[in-house]
Amino acid sequence: MLVNNFLILGAVLFCIGVYGVIVRKNAVLVLMSIELILNSVNINLLAFDRLWAESGNNDGSVFALYIIAVAAAEVGVGLALVLLIFRNRKTIALDDLSEMKG
Amino acid sequence: MMLASDIQVAQNIGFGIIAAVMVLAAIRVVTSKNVVHAALSLIAVMAGSAAQYLLLSAEFVAVTQVLVYIGAVMVLFLFGVMLTRAKLGKDVDLDNKGAWAYGAPVALLMLGVMVYVLTKGFKDTKISVSGKGSNVGQNSLLSDKIFSSYALPFWALSFVLLAAVIGAIVLARKD
């Protein structure tokens, strides 16, 4: 198989995730799009891992596992923040949070 | 020289089917008008990538993906959806108005650049996904790596997870 199969699949998922981050207003859906992006990066890392596996190098799998762990931590804190915002404002629409605008 | 066994027809067909399902489900994640449907489509994407990891003979990462993403993260997402009282059924207020007009060009431009660079850079570099004749997919090698040369990041990661758990509790508790 071509390594490009996996790399282009990763690129497609990454771009769909970026589109979701730009277009979505609901904070939970933006977090889901970020998960799509992280997942596409994992596909890339494992494809490269397989590409260089013949030389006994499996760093890609290690990186992928660490990314999964960091993504889990990120979702936990992110959803806690979303809950806090919802409790204080009764909405999680991201363009209502505009205090930082001058 | 290219042998008939180098083409790996079955693996290519499997890859194509799973990839098509993943892309369709991913598009549904970012376009669906129903938050719960978006979450369920995200599960399909995660399961599809676990299957791709199996195809790349990374069994341990595939199992971890199923456990952590489909088991834990998606439950967390569904709790988030419920606790923020998302509208059940259709919700018209999920997208920024007219944002697709600049979101779509940005995404397509990025996709174009990446596909161009990848096809130019890796032309027809092949990976073998038959999984025989090498040390591929041996979990002992993976654990050796994690607990020897990557031990320090491993410790750091455990502190990150601890901080994330405590931070989530501190942020989300009522008083």
Interface residues (C-beta under 8 A of the other chain):
Chain A: M1 L2 V3 N4 N5 F6 L7 I8 L9 A11 V12 L13 F14 C15 I16 G17 V18 Y19 G20 I22 V23 R24 K25 N26 A27 V28 L29 L31 M32 S33 E35 L36 N39 N42 I43 L46 A47 D49 R50 L51 A53 E54 G56 N58 D59 S61 V62 A64 L65 Y66 I68 A69 V70 A71 A72 A73 E74 V75 G76 V77 L79 A80 L81 V82 L83 L84 F86 I92 A93 D95
Chain B: Q8 Q11 N12 F15 A19 M22 V23 A26 I27 V29 V30 V35 A38 A39 L42 V45 M46 S49 Q52 Y53 L56 S57 A58 F60 V61 T64 Q65 V68 Y69 A72 V73 L76 F77 F79 G80 V81 L83 T84 R85 A86 D91 D93 L94 D95 N96 A99 W100 Y102 G103 A104 V106 A107 L108 M110 L111 M114 V115 L118 T119 F122 K123 D124 T125 K126 I127 S128 V129 S134 N135 V136 L141 L142 K145 I146 Y150 P153 L157 V160 L161 A163 A164 V165 G167 A168 I169 L171 A172
